Amino acid sequence: MGVLNLEPMNVGREIQWSLPPSKSHMIRWLALASQSSGSISIRFSELPGADVSSMADCLEEMGTRIDRRDGEWVVSGVGDEGLQVPSHPLNCGNSGTASRFLMAMATGVEGEVIIDGDDSLRARDMSVLAAALRDLGCSVSDDMLPLIVKGPLTADSTSIDLSHSSQPLSAILMSSPSFPFPVKLQTYGRGVSRGYSQMSFEIARMCGSENVFSSGTMMILPWKVDIPDTITMPPEDSLLPIAILISKLHESDLHVSNEPSLSPVMLSLENGSTLLDLRDESDLICPASALMAIGNGGRIVGATHAKGKESDRIETTLHMLEAFSMDANATEDGLEIPGNQTPSRPSHPIETHQDHRLAMTAMALASRFGGSVRNAEISSVSDPGFITRLLDLGA
């Protein structure tokens, strides 16, 4: 892990920016396309992140064919033969989405599947999904990676707590094409990141699923994946706040080429709100905190589940702000941040804790005030072009 040293940049009045394809969309399309009998052309602008590549690598280990071209991946599913037992442990890299999807999909494979990842992923809690799969009669060796999954399903009911992550629910849905029978799923807890669950059900519907989300109890039905010939990935909208942060730090106009959409939280922040509820958008806590600190200040709430991301993002965001000489206080579910603060250059390299969003936020601040960022290359998890694009602003 190297250290990227950044001096304050002289950025022009306009910033031209672009975003990578949405990793959440692309991983879901890869998961379903792999279980189909057809082929799909997945089209995109900019390079997909390392999380997407990790998912693709794992699916290739299980028999999926993926022809990776510039701006297009052609994915051919395994058809009636089903996914195969990989000859090596599946390395999910830094991707919590890939690891949980593959845990559930492994239950349809005739044999044991070992699932692993990097040190950050090994520290993340997989117990909610592991318990659900055990309820369904599968063997899951541990609640953290590396772990071994062995199917098939032999029971037809389970439950999932939605208050920590939406990924276990999405994982069950993404693996349901291989289910031998309908599964009764009981959900409980105050749901978080609900947009990602909605995305899963919508993409599944586009591929032939009749499953519909309902709170409480729902039946997850087996189904045959029928993929379209072509699909175009939207941009990774969750990275737009980092580009906005860069533009505000440098007092430049921002132009983003692939037309992302502002999320409800970012619309609220742009309209001057001093209370941000990140129940459904905890991924924004790093850049949103920095924007509040240099702006009007305020409170971030509803982000308890951010503690279980690539890092404890409440704690690590607080430490990053403090490193740039900005004040904030951690609360149980977020941060309290005074406004109108002026960052200053950190005296020591910023630790990124293998967290891509923390790294990109730190680099954005350092582009204006200078500083060193340790393991800056972790940004490639979601945006392989980020560092080059940032450095080009000061060229």
C-alpha angles and dihedrals in degrees: 000000000000132000121243112211114205127189120200108282129224100224122185128240092269129048118203109203140170135192132222121243116283107272091201092057095041096049090051092050091048091050094052097038089054090059095049132093093229143060130254133194109223108198128194146152122241123015121304115243127256091258089063092047091050091054091047092048091052093048090050088054086057096051105273116136116222122181105198113205133164107284093355140065118193110208122195117194129224095244121197092344089072129210114318132229105265118236092223136036111279108249108209093180109203097336119120090178094054093046094051095043091050092047089059095039090051089067088073093055121095099237145020120313122197115211122195142156144176125305092272093052091045088060094055122100115247095171099112094058093036090056092048092052091048089053087057091056099261126132116240113176100205145003093238135044135305093053140149123233124196126177167171113146111246100168128058107213138059142149136230132201107223096190097089105039142348092220099088091057092047090047092055090050094046091053096044096095087076096046113124091213141002116290125216107222122194116196126195140165130061103301120236132194087019093168090069091054089049089050090053094051092045094050090045089051089053087056097050104277119143092192115125128191117243127168116247109014128010137165116235107208127202113245143176114252112235108183126195120244094245138016130178119215120230119229121270096266092182089071094055093088089062091055089047090051091052092050093049093047090054096036090235133142113252124223117181114195101208097051106238123190127243112241120231090258093051091046088053092049093046088052091056102261116163095196118068121183108203096183089122100023108044090143087076097061096101101052094031090057092051091047091051092048094055091037134042097321123220142143134309114206137170095045102114090121089059085079089072098053127099085303134001089277096194092057098037093046089052091052092048092052090048091050088058089050095255124136126233139147125221118228130187092268105021146327140302109217129187114220137231093042124157114216122220134201113284117243093219135033114280113247111226098190091217088293113138096198093050090049094051092047091050091049091050091055092044091052088067104031103022128243146140125268121200117220091002089163089075083085087081088076087084105004119029091180098051100099094045092046091049095047091048089061090068097040 
